[in-house]
């Protein structure tokens, strides 16, 4: 059966409060300072997503599935996440996560009730090979991913609601009408149709549903 609405969530900084998958993993591997330096270079535009992924491969030689599981389970997820996902499912809608972060972390969100996850493709930990640059997402890939997902659910762009916090969400927010900036910086907030600051995804989700209900 086709869905009625597609709710598209960013992960780092949106579902994860004030952090990222990479920061959570790095804190457990004892390389947090190095990771923060990489993130600063990425934010400054001196490092792209593919260069970032290659650096992670070199930095995370000790990564194991157990470390990933511990990082995921111990991460500061935004409040109300389980309630929002349950409500989306009860309405016959769909929830997806589209993130530039590693798939071996983001894919765990399926266990919480997310219908689909699109993330950068990494080799499974422990790493035996370097990431394939062609499988590392860039911000513009969020648009392609959402178009593919919505088509698979029989939806148009007007039936999508996006939730994000940073520059990586700009391409998607630029093509969708219904967008909610969640704990976002001023650039994305200016582009979004609604904004929310706080630790309750239910409030941001209510804004998204309200936007979709408007003519």
N, C-alpha and C positions, 0 to 999 in steps of 0.2 A: 504494500500500500504506500502511495506517495505521502511524503510528509507535508505539513502545512507551513511550517517555519523551519529555517535552518539557523541555529545560533552558533556563531563562529567565535571561539575564544582563543586569544593569544595566551601563552603560558607564562614566560618569564616576565615578572613585574605586574602581571595581571592576575592569573590564578595563583602564582607564587608571589607572596607579598614581600616587596623590597629586596628581592633576590632573584637568582637564576638557577637553572639546573647545574650549570657549570660551576657557579660559586658554591653550591651545596656539595657537589662532588669534591671540589678542590679543598674545601675546609676539612674534609675527611681524609684526604690524601696528604695534607700538610703543605700544600702549595698555593695557599690562598693569595699571598702577596704577588706571586707570578701571574695568577689568573686575573687579579684586579688590574695589573699592568696591561694584560692583553685586552681586557674589556675597555680600559681607557683609550687604548690605541684604536679599538673598533669604534668607540663613540666619537673619536676625533676624525675618523675617516681614513686613518693611515693603515688600517688593516681591514680587509674585506672578510666575508664569511668563510671563504675557502682558505684564506691564510690563517684565520682563527682556528678552523678545524685541523689544519695541519699542525699548528702549534699545540693544540690539545693532545694530539696523538703523541707528540714528543714529551709532553708534560705528564701524561697519565699512564706511564708504563706499568704502574702497580695497580691499575684499575681492575676490579673483579666484579662479577654479578652481585656478590654480597655487598660490596661497597655501594653499588648503584641502588640496591634495594634499601639499604640503610639511609642513603641520602634522600630517596623518594619518600620513605615513610616518616622521616624526621623533619622534612621540609615544612616551612610555614605557609601552608595552603590558606587561601582566603576563606574567611568564615562563610558558611552557608553553601559551600560547593555541592555537597551531597544533596541538599534540599533542592537546589536549582536543577541539578541533573535529573532528579526524580520527578520534578514538576514538568520538565520538558518531555520526558518520556511518557508521563501520564496523559499529556495533551496530544500525543501522536506526532510531536515535533521531533527534530533531530539536533543533537549537540555534537560539534566537532571541534578539535583543537588543531590549529595550524601554527607551527612554531619553527624557528630557525635552529632550535636546539637539537641535541642528539636524539635519534629515534629510540635508542635503548632505554632512555629515561622517559621520554614523553609517551611511549606506547603503554606504559603502566597505567595511564589514565583510563584506558579501556576498562580496567577492572573496577573503576569507580562509576561506570555508566556512560562514558563518552562513546558515541557511535563510531567515530572514525578519527584517526590521528594522522596528520601529515607533518613530517619532521625531516631534518637532515639525516641522510643515510650514512651511518657509521658501521665499520666492522664490529661484531659483538665483542665485548670485553671478556677476557683479557685480549688486547689488540695483538693480532698476528700480522696484519697488513695495515698500510696507511689508508685513510679515507679516500674514496674516489671523488675528486673535485666535482664531477658531473652530478653527484648525488647530494651535494651540499646546497641547501636552498639559499636564495637571495630574497630580499623583501618583495620584489616583483613576482616571485613564485607564489606568494600568498594569493594573488588574484587568480592565477591559473588553477591553483589547487581548489579554491572556492568555486570557481566556475565548473570544474569537473565534478565536485561533490554535489553541488546544487542540481546539476543536470541529472546525476544518478538518482536523486530523490524527486525528480520531476518538478523542480522549482526554478523560478526566475530570480534575478538579482534583487527585485523588490521584496522577495520573501525571505531575505537574509538579514540577520542582525549581527553586527560585529562588535566585539569588545576587545579593546587593546589599550596599550599605555605608552608606546614609544615610536621612534622613527621607522622601525621596521613595519609598522602598521599603516604608514602613510599611503602606500599604493592601494591597499585594500579600502581604506577609508575614503579614498578619492573616487572610487567607482561605486560604492554602495550608499544608499540613501539613509539607512538606519544604522547609526554608529554611536557607540557609547565609549567615551574615554574614561578609563578606570585608573585612578591614581596616576594620571598622566602628566607629562610635561606640557608646557604652554603651546608648543607647536601642534601636537596632536589634538589637544583640547580645542584649539581654534578651529580645527577641521571637523571635529565631531559634532553631531547634532545634540548630544547630551553628555553630561559629565558627572562622575561620581568619585568622591574621595572617602575612603573608609575601609573597614574590614568586614563587609557583609555583601557577598555577591548577590544576595536576594534583592537588595536595593538597586544595584546596577541592572540586574535582570528585569526588575519591574519597569525601570526606565526604558529598556529595550522593547519590552512588550508594548509599552505606552506609545513609543515612536511608531511602531508598526501599525497600531490601531488608528493613528491619525490619517486623515485624507491626504 
